[in-house]
Amino acid sequence: MTKVLVIDDEAPIRLLCRVNLEAEGMGVVEAPDGRAGL
């Protein structure tokens, strides 16, 4: 399974990305900023 890291400070944008990526069969990890993403 492909995993994608989504980094955005706006929760609704992260949610939109997660829903669409998961619909394509990808795993999603979210972070609210670059520091948390690292």
Buried (B, 14 or more C-beta within 10 A) or exposed (E): EEEBEBBBEEEEEBEEBBEEBEEEEEEBEBBEEEEEEE
